[in-house]
Amino acid sequence: MDATLRSPIFRGHLEIKQLRQFMVVVDVGCVSKASEQLHITQPALTRNIKNLEESLNAILLDRKPRGVVPTEAGQALYRYAHLILNEAKRAARDVQAIASGKKGHVHIGIAALFSNTIVDRLVVALSDACPGVRLRITEGFFEELVAELGQGKLDVILANFPPDAVPADVQFEPLLTLRSNFVVGRNHPLACRANITAADLCAAQWALVRRPHVADFLDSFFASQGFPALTGSIESNSLTALKSLVLTGRYVSLLAEAWVGPEMRSGDIVALRVPGAPVLRPAGLITRGAAEQRPVVMRAVELMREVCAQWQAEQDAALDAKPIRAGVARAPSRRQ
């Protein structure tokens, strides 16, 4: 081991209090005045400075008739003392901020269908409440996000919950109710139909999100009506691409109102009148079951709850004020 590391300095003999007292003595140039400023007796301050010199094996102050001045070694210690005390203050602030959840880093997984609705509100809320937090957001689908959560790459997920079995090592906190509809563009032949049968849907062209739970749901839906599973559908992992395909007026899809709500209210996308629709699914927070969350993650979770509650209230109010109508009966317009 380096001989320097065996010095009393590294055995806890050099204290922040000693450095602070030494700096005050140097600043005022007088031990008696420094003792008054520090609210300790002059003999106690003199003894503390002497102990500091013995710890460092160096003379730090040159005693003059009218006071004291730092020696060359004392000047060096004075410079370092400034750095040490400033870093100590910064360390205390950082530790307190981290412990209170106002500083640190959070990695949040967001389901793709929330990327154009809730994620912006969450970022603004967290930035305003905790400007010192480093936030990272990963967009994806349930299966990929849960896998990263289990590997410790994500701290928390905001996503729709799977309809079937869920991993045993994660916890679900429902915060939202998502409504999904069988939808078409306004120029699709089925957009004018008041009532749609399973046969109509089975005969249509489909554009679907490439997810196991979507395929399982549709297979079950058509099987219950006596029809085989869909074949020849277009699959994509891009919700933006699926929305664009629906807007062409050629394809049927199963999409959440959270993703296509504005287009449904404008009439560009139509929800079909199908028995069993809309499909309701819970969504909310997903965390590791046995993991103890860091304070900054707990703070982020609190804000996510608040943002989700506000968003859900707005969705419910909008639905009450202007319900999304299904099967709008009007002739398709010609679009270039």
C-alpha positions, -999 to +999 in steps of 0.1 A: +000+000+000+012+036-008+027+051+023+005+082+018-026+060+023-012+049+057-011+085+068-034+096+097-053+117+071-067+085+057-075+071+091-101+097+098-078+122+116-084+150+091-119+163+097-141+187+078-144+207+110-106+212+112-104+224+077-133+249+082-116+262+113-082+265+096-098+285+067-114+309+091-081+315+109-064+322+076-092+345+064-093+367+095-055+364+103-060+361+140-067+331+162-087+351+188-110+367+163-114+334+145-124+318+178-151+344+183-164+339+148-165+301+153-180+304+188-153+283+205-127+292+230-093+304+218-074+276+236-097+250+219-091+265+185-053+267+191-053+230+201-073+220+170-049+238+147-020+222+165-036+187+161-041+195+123-004+204+119+006+172+137-017+151+115-001+165+084+034+167+099+037+203+086+037+238+100+006+256+086+007+290+103+035+315+108+028+332+142+035+370+139+032+396+166+000+410+150-016+377+140-009+346+118-002+341+081-002+307+063+031+291+055+037+277+020+022+244+033-006+263+048-014+280+015-015+247-002-039+233+024-060+264+022-065+258-016-074+222-011-096+229+019-118+251-004-121+223-029-128+197-002-155+218+016-172+227-017-173+190-027-186+180+007-214+205+003-221+193-032-221+156-020-245+164+008-269+182-016-267+153-042-272+126-016-302+145-001-317+150-036-312+114-045-327+103-012-358+125-018-362+114-054-353+147-069-321+135-085-310+103-102-320+084-133-351+066-144-356+043-174-393+040-183-408+016-208-438+029-227-463+009-248-463+021-284-499+031-283-491+057-256-463+073-275-485+101-289-507+106-259-493+102-224-455+102-228-453+140-235-473+148-203-452+124-183-419+140-195-431+175-187-444+165-153-412+148-143-390+176-157-410+202-138-411+183-105-376+169-106-353+189-130-323+170-118-336+136-129-321+120-160-350+104-179-348+077-205-378+063-224-380+031-244-410+025-266-421-010-273-447-038-270-456-057-239-435-088-244-403-069-251-408-044-224-414-070-197-383-089-208-362-058-203-379-051-169-369-086-158-333-080-169-332-048-148-329-026-179-362-008-171-374+006-138-411+007-146-435+002-176-467+019-187-485-005-210-517-024-217-520-057-198-521-090-215-554-108-215-540-142-205-513-154-181-488-129-169-452-134-156-452-143-119-423-119-110-440-087-120-467-066-104-495-049-122-512-017-111-543-009-132-547+028-139-565+030-173-592+013-193-584+010-230-611+007-256-603-011-288-625-012-319-627-029-353-620+001-374-619+011-411-613+042-431-643+064-440-641+052-476-642+015-468-673-004-480-681-015-444-680+021-431-716+026-443-730-006-428-751-003-397-744-038-386-714-060-394-713-098-392-684-120-386-687-132-422-682-095-434-651-092-413-637-126-424-641-116-460-623-082-456-586-074-459-569-069-426-540-049-413-529-061-379-504-054-352-479-083-351-486-094-315-495-128-301-523-115-280-540-098-310-538-130-331-551-151-302-580-127-296-591-127-333-587-165-336-610-169-306-634-143-319-638-159-354-638-194-339-668-185-317-687-174-348-678-206-367-652-191-389-615-200-395-586-179-385-577-149-407-553-156-435-535-133-458-536-103-435-509-076-435-489-075-402-468-048-388-452-038-355-458-001-364-490+014-352-484+044-373-482+022-404-514+005-394-533+037-390-521+049-424-533+016-440-567+020-424-570+056-436-566+043-472-601+028-469-589-007-479-582-025-446-599-035-414-579-033-381-583-037-344-569-005-328-572+013-295-590+046-293-560+059-275-542+056-308-569+066-333-593+086-312-588+119-330-593+103-364-625+085-351-639+118-338-632+136-371-648+107-390-617+097-410-617+064-392-650+046-384-656+021-356-677-008-369-708-021-352-696-055-342-710-076-314-686-076-285-670-043-295-655-021-281-630-045-265-620-032-230-586-039-216-568-026-185-535-008-187-512+008-161-479+003-144-458-028-144-429-032-120-406-060-107-424-077-079-396-082-054-374-052-063-370-023-039-375+009-059-350+038-056-365+071-044-363+087-078-382+057-093-409+060-066-413+097-074-416+089-111-443+063-103-462+088-083-462+113-112-472+085-136-502+078-115-512+115-115-507+118-153-527+086-160-556+097-137-558+130-155-557+114-190-583+089-181-606+116-167-602+136-200-610+105-221-641+097-201-653+133-203-647+134-241-666+102-245-695+116-225-695+149-244-691+135-279-694+097-280-674+080-308-701+067-331-699+033-347-710+024-382-715+059-395-740+055-423-729+077-451-717+072-487-680+071-491-665+103-505-641+103-533-606+111-521-576+117-544 
